[in-house]
Amino acid sequence: MNYIDSDATGSLETMASEDLLPGETVVREGKASILFPSANEVFYNPVQEFNRDLTCAVITEFARDLLAQRGVRVVVPGEKEKVLVSLSEESNEAEEKTGAEELNVTATAGEKCEVCQTHGLRVLEGLAASGLRSVRFALEVPGLQSVTANDFSSKAAALIARNAQYNRVSHLDLMLTSLLYNSPYSPFHPASFLDAAVQAVSEGGLLCVTCTDMAVMAGNSGETCYSKYGSISIKAKYCHEMALRIILHSLDQRAGVYQRYIQPLLSVSADFYIRVFVRVFTGQATVKNSASKQALVYNCVGCGSFHLQRMGRRIDNGKHMKYSAATGPPVGPECEQCGQRHQLGGPIWAEPIHDQEFVQKVLSAVSGNPSRFGTSKRIEGMLSMVTEELEDVPLYYTVDNLTSTLHCNTPPLLQFRSALLHAGHRVSLSHACKNAIKTDAPPAAIWDIMRCWEKENPVKREKLSQTSPAFRILSTEPRLEACFTVREDANPQSRKRHLTRFQENPQAFWGPKARAKAGGGITTHLQDKRKKCQNKRKNQVTDSSQLKNFPCKKFKQGMCTHGDECCYSHDADQTCEEKANN
């Protein structure tokens, strides 16, 4: 397979058609029209349109590069001559020509290429559900030889067949199959399929993975994360980027078993999931570099400072590479800034998570043809931020967490970035968090800047506990004098241009949907729970007379001694248990 997608999750529109069964609706997204049972018997998530649009854009550029080497030129409707769109205001004329005039054979989206039987891409979509993504690939991605849609559910398979016929994509050999690990007990996360995926993808092929189990990957359950992905997650402010690096570590580790390795093209954290695009190659010599690409994370529980410890070490001696065990640790028993202990997380992927040249190609194509996707503006904003990120700086700090540690006012983002630049350090934002700061400055320099900020915006020292991180940090005088004068280069182009980078919740109950049942249908437990807990912290009752309308917890359990007279407060001073004891 040239491409494997392990995720399947528009706008919803009802159409009158002779082809529709009773109760069915039609989902229109991109060039696809998908039949969808109103009973929600097959999993469908409309907020994943951004994910599907981005995937089509990435595969198109992957196909453009790959097929150009085979003498095939990719043609996308609405796309003009290849023009590079740069974040800088200056145009780059040298990148406008791509050599496409030397390619005589063309491959057009939605049409069968005459040489695609030998040169085209083969696509496998795992967990295809309704087949929306597969149909979109067949209609929107040029140069495809075949599209294989996979799903364990028999109802999903039947619906995929109907959707393939409804969209008239049989000319691209859209097939149904049961691949990977075909088990009704497989959990609904990609971990179960990664081992098969890294083996199935062809040499230099593209593997795309979506993870929606963010509670596990973001630190709520580190032991579960280790059992699934071979890495301990940490509940820290940088958890979303760490989740990206955890899945990349897991992919590289599993690929290494088969003497294969990964090359990340694009890794994004969006909404309630993460999405990674990697190429997979075979090479025993390169696999030896894997250990030095992974790192453990030492995270201070007090101030949030972190340090990375590489798992291996490699030294280039010119004629050959020398490998050895890494030395460490990079921290002492206590944090140098606040004196607190460290948490240990990882291993994580410590190398760049994007291929900036490839990302720029995708950004150019989307920006030059904005009508192609419904989420083009957001893709442009997201990829623009990706191109601005520091490639060699894993993880990030957040300004609000730094100020929360010291209990002081929050400095404006541009002033804090300017202070780092004035101090001679590099700095960037991150697409994974709205107020993130990626910098090569060591923790000591970051906290020195915060000490200088606190001097201008003092906190009440007498209210600080002597054992608190704030007291320990502020007890040390800064070694540098921070300058908070705003610099022009402190404001990145994506921010100056007001690009759409982080969208707001588009609808009620927005987020991950309930999982599909093994025999078809969607469990309603998650949705019922969300409705029950909706706005539970708003409009709280403060009038004691109204509190009496609510029974206590023991009453709900049938253990309250007050019987029908039970009320939440009982009286102003006593709880139900205290009054019973009296």
N, C-alpha and C positions, 0 to 999 in steps of 0.2 A: 504494500500500500504506500502511495506517495503521501497520503494525508490521512490522519486518524483523528476524529473528534469524539471525545468521551462525554459529551454533554448534550442534552436536548431539553430544553425547558421551553406589537402590531395593533394593530387596531382591530377591534371586534365589530363585525358588521353582519347584519342579517340580510340574506338575499333570497329572493323568490326564484327557484330554479327547479326544473323537472328532475334534476339529478339528486336533489336533496331528499333525505329521508325525514320523516316526521320529527320535529324538535331540533334538527340540525341547523347550525349557523355556518357562516363562511368567515374565516379569518384572512384578511388581506394584509400582507406584509411584503414589501419589496415587489417582486414580480409574481409572487406565489399567491394562490387562493386555496386555503386549506379548509376542508370539511372538518367540522368540529362538533362532537356530540354535546348537546346542551346539558346532559346529565354529568358532564365532566368525567367521563369514564376513562379518558386518556389524559395524561398530564400535559398541561399547557400553561406557560407563564408569559404573559404579554410584556412584562417589564424587562424581559431579556432581549428585547429588540435591539438594544445597543450592542449586546454581546453578539448577536447574529450578524448585524451589519458590520461590526468590526472584523468578524471572522471572514466574511465574504471579501472584505477589502484586503485582509492579510493574505488569503489564499490566492487572490487575483495577482498580487505583486509577486508572491512566491512562484506562481505559474508563469508570470511574465519573465522572470529571471531564468527559470529552469528551461522553458520552451525556447527562449532566445538562443540558448546553447545548442538546441536541436534544430535550429533554422526555422522556427515558427514564431510569427509575430502575433501578439495578443491584441484583440480589438474589443474595446468596451464601449457600448452605446453612450453617446453624449460626451465622450472623452476626446479632447483635442490632442494636438501633438504634445509629447512629454515635456512638461515644464516643471522645474523644481521650485517649490514654494519654500522660502526660507523665513525664519522668524525675524531676521534682520530686515530692515526696510530696504536694503540694497538688493537688487536682483543679481542673480548668478547666471550669467549668460552661458558660461562654459558648460553647464549641466543640461542645457536644453536639448542637445542632440543625443540620441540613444543608439544610433546605428540601426534603427528599425528599417531604414530603406534597403538594407542588405538582406532582409528576410522576405522571401517571396511568398511563403505559405502563411496564411492567416488563420487564426482561431478566434471565433466570435462567440460571445456568451449566448447560451441557449441553442446553439447550432452544433451539429456534429462535424468535427474537423476531419478532413480527408486523410490526415496523417496521424490522427489521435489513436488509432489502433496500436501503433508502435511507439508514439511519442507522447501521448496524452497522459494526464494524471488520473490515478484511480483513488477514489475517496471512500472511506468507511466512516459512517457515523454510528457510534455506539450509543445505546439508550435513545433511540430515535423518537419514541413516543408517537406523535401525530405525523412525523416525517416532514414537518415544516422546514427544518434546516436543510434536509437533503434535497427537497424540491427547490429551495432557493439556490442551493449550489448548482443544481442542474440547469436552472434558468438564468443565473446571474454570473457564474464563474466560467470564463472561457477556457478551452483546452482540456476538457474532461474526457477521459476514455470511458469511465463508468462511475456510478455512485451506488454504494451498498449501504442500505439502511438496516440496522440491527435493533431488535427489541425482544425481550423475553415474553412480554404479554401478548397473548393471542389476539386480544381486542386491538392492541396497538398495531400489530402486524396487518390485520385486516384493514384498519383505517389507512395505514401507509399505502397499501395496494390501491385503495380507492383514490387517495390523493394523487398518486402517481398517474393514474388513468385520467383523473379530473384535470390535471395540469398538462397532460399530453407530453410527458417527458420520457416515454418508453424508448425513444430513439437514442437516449443516453444510457440505456441498460440499467435503469434503477432497479435494484434487486433487493429481495428480502432474505434475511438469514439469521441464524442464532450463533453468534461468534463469542469470542472472549470466554469468560467464565459463566456458563449458562446454568445458574443455580437460583432457585427461588429464595434462598437464604442469603444471597449476596446483599450486603448493606448498600444503601443508596449514597455512596460516595465513591470517588474514582480510585481509591487505594486498592480495591480488589482487582482492578483492571490494568494497573500500571505495568505489572510484570509482563503481561501479554502484549501490551501496546508497544513497549520498547523493543520487543522481538518482531512484531508484525510490520512495523513501518520500514519502508525500503531504505536503502543506503542514501543518506542525505535528504530523506523525506521529512515531512512536517508533522509534528505531533502537537495537538492542541488539547489542553485539559482545563476544565472548569471545576472548581471546588466551592461548594456552598456550605460546607460544615465549618463555618467560621468560628463558632463558639469553641470548637476543639482546637482549631489552628491558631486562634487568637489568645490562648492561655487559660481558658476556663477549665480545661481538663488536660493537663500536660501528659499524664500517663496514657490517656487514650490517644493523644496525638502521637506518642512514641510507638504505640502498638500498630497504628495505621501507617505512619510515614517515617518512622525511625528517627524521630527528633522530638525533643522536649520543647513545647511552646511556653512562652512567658507572657503573663498579663502585663504588658507595658504599653506606653503610648505609641511605640513603633510596631505594634503587633501586626498591622496589616501588611507592611513590607516584610516583616519577619515571616508571615504566612506564605508570601510569594517565594521567599528563599527556602522555606521548608519543603515546599512541593518540588522546587528545582533540585534540592539536595536529594529528595526521595527518587526523583526520576534518574538523576545521574548515578545514584547508588545502585539502582536496579539495572540500569543499562550496563554498568561496569561488570556485572556478573557475566554478561554475554560479550565482553570485550568491546563494548560500545560506549559512546559518550555523547553528551548533549551540547548544543550550542544555542543559547537563548536568543530569540529574535525580538520578542516583545513580552513583557510581563506587566499586567495591570491589576490593580485593586479597584473594583467599582461596585457601588451599591452594597449588596450583601454577599458578594462572591469575589473570587480571584480568578484570573484567566491568564494562562501562560501559553506561548507559542514557541516551540523549540524544534530545532533540526537534530536528527539522530544520525551519527556516523559510527563506523567501525574502525578501530585502530588500537592495537594492543599497546603500542608505545605511548599514545596520547592518554590512554586510560590510567597510566601510571601517575599522571598529573592530578588525578581526582582528589587524593587526600589533601593536597595543598590548596585545593579550591574550596574546601569546607572549613568551617570555623565554629568553635564554641563561643557562647556569649556570656560574659559576666555582667550581670545587671545589679546595680545597687538598689536595695529595697527602700533606702531612705531618700536619696536625691534623684534617682533615676539615671545616674551616670552609667555608661556601659563601655566595655572593652571587648575586643574580639581576639580569640586565640586560635590561630590556624591549626588544623589537625595534622598537617604534614609540612615538610619543607623541601623545596627543590632549588638547586643551584646550577646555573648554566656555566659549564666549564669550557664552552666553545665547541669542542668536538662532541661532547655528550652531556647529558643531564645527570646530575647527581642528586639522589633522593635520600632524605634522612628524617628522623623523628623531629617534630617541632619542639622548641624549648619554651618554657613558661613556668608558672602562669604570669599574665601581664598585670596582675593586681596582688596586693597583700591580703592578710586576713580581714582587714577592715578597709572601707572606702577612705581614700585620702582626703576627700572633700567633707564628708559628714560623719565618718566613723561607724557607719552602719555595715551590716553584712552584705554579701553578694548572693544572688541567685545564679544558678548555672542552667543555661538553656542551649538548645541546638543538638547536634550540629546543623548548620544552615549553609546554603550556598553563599560564598563570600566574594564571588567574582561579579562582573557586570551582569545585570539582568535584562539588558536591552542591547540590540545591535543598532546603534544610532544611524548608520547608513541605511539600513533596511527600513527603520521607522520613518526616516525622512522621505523615502520613496512612497510609503503608504500615505503619509501626510500630504504629499504633493498630489497624489492621485485623487484623494478625497476632496482636497481643497479646490482642485481644478475641475471637479465634476460634482458639485454639491447636491444636485438633484437626484443623484443615484441612490442615496440612502435617506431614510427619514430622520436619522440621528446624526447627520453629517456634521452639524455644528458642534455637537458634543464630542464626536470623534476628533475633530480638528482641535478642540480645546484640550482634550486629554493627551493626544499625541504631541501637541506643542509643549505641554509641561514635561512630557517624557524626554523630549529632546533637550530640555534645559537642565535636567537632573545631573548631578555629579555622578559619573559612571563608577568611580573607584571608591566611593564612600558608602558602605552599607549602613542601613538604618538611619534614624533621625531623632532629633529632639523636638518638643513642641514648646512654644513660648509660654503658653498658659500653664503648662506643668512646671516650668522653671520658676515662674512667679508664684505659683501655688505653693511650692516648696518653701519659699521665703516669706509668704504671706504679704507680698507687696503688690503694688500696682503693676499692670502688664504694660511693657513698653510697646509702642507701635511696631508693627512688623518691619517696616522699612528702616526704622531707627536701629533695631536690633541687628538686622542684616548689615546695615552700614557700619555698625561697631565692629562686626567680625571682619568686614572688608578693610576697615582702617587698621585693624590689628595684623593685617597681612595674611588672612585666611580666606580660603574659597568657601562659597556658600551658595546654596540653591534651595528652591522649594521642592516639594514632592507631590506627585499626583495622588498619592495614597492618603494624604491627610491635608486638610485645608490650611492649618497653621503650622505645618512642619518646617523644620530647619535642618537641612543636610549640610554638614560642614566637616572640613578636615581639621578643625580646631580641636585640641585635646580638651577633656573635661575641665582641667584647671583654668584654661583660657576662657571657656564659656562661663564658669562661675565667677571669674574675675570681672567679666563684663557685667554679670548680674550684681556683684558687690558694688560696682561703680554706679549702677542704676539705683540700687537701694540707697546709696548715699544722697542721691538727688530726690528720692522718694522714700524717705525713712519709714520704717515700721516701728512699732512700740516694742522695744527690746525687752522691757520689763514683763511683758505678757508671754514671752517665749520661754518654753521649758528648756532647762540647761542640757537636757538629753536629746532635744529635738534636732533634726538636720539643719533647720534654719539657724538655730543658735550656734551650732558648730561651724557652719559655713560663714556666717557674718562675724564670727570671732576672729577670723583671719583677714588680714589686710590684703587688698588686691596688689598683685605684682605689676600690673599694667594699668595705665590710665586710659580708660575707654573714651572714645569720641563717638557721640551719637548724632553728629551732623549727617543729614541724609545725603547719600551719594546718588548720582544719576544711575550708575550701574547696579544699584541695590534693587531696582524695580525691574523685574524680568519682562520680556516682550509680551508673553501670554497675559500677564496682568495688566500691562499698559493697554493692550488691545481689547481688554474686557471679554476675553473668550469664555465660552461656556465650559467650565471645568468640573464643577460639582453641581449636579442637578438636585432639586428639592423633590421630596416625595410626591409622585404624580397622582396618587390615588389612595383611597382608604385601604387599610390592611395591606399596604404595599410591602413587599419583601418576599422571602422564600415561601412557596406554597406547600401545602401538605403533600406528603409522598403518596404515590399511587399504590393501591393495593395490589397484591400479587395476582389476584384473579380479575383485576379491572376495577375501576372506580376510585374515588378519592376519599380518604378518611376526613371526617368533619371535625375531629377532635381539636385540631390546631386552630381552626377558624372559630369554633365555639369558645375556646379559651381566650382568643384575642378579643372577641366581642365582650366577653365577661370582664376582662381587665382593661378595656379601653377607657382612657381618661380617668383611671382610678385615683390619680393624685390631684385631679382638678376638682374644684368646687367642694372642698372638704368641709364636712359638717363641724361647726364649732359651738353651736348652741346646744347646751346640755339637755334641753327638753327634746331635741331631735335625736340625740344620741340614744335615748331610751327605746327607739324603734328598732335597734339592732341588738340581737342576742349575742352573748359572749361565745368564745370558742368552745367552752365546755358544754354549753347548751346544744351546740351543733353536734357534739359527740355523744350527747345523751348522758352527761356526767354532772351537770350543774344541779346543785341542791335547791336552787330557787324555783325550779320548775317553770310554770308558765309566767311567773312574775320576773323571770330573768330579763335583764337589760344590759346593754353594753357597759354602762358606767356603774350601775347599782347605786352608788352615791358619789359625791365629789371626791372622797378621800380613800375609799376602799375598793379593791378589786373583788371579783366574785369569790375567789379562793379565800381572801382575807376575811370577808364577811362570813363565809361558811365556818371558818375556824373559830370565829367569835361566838 
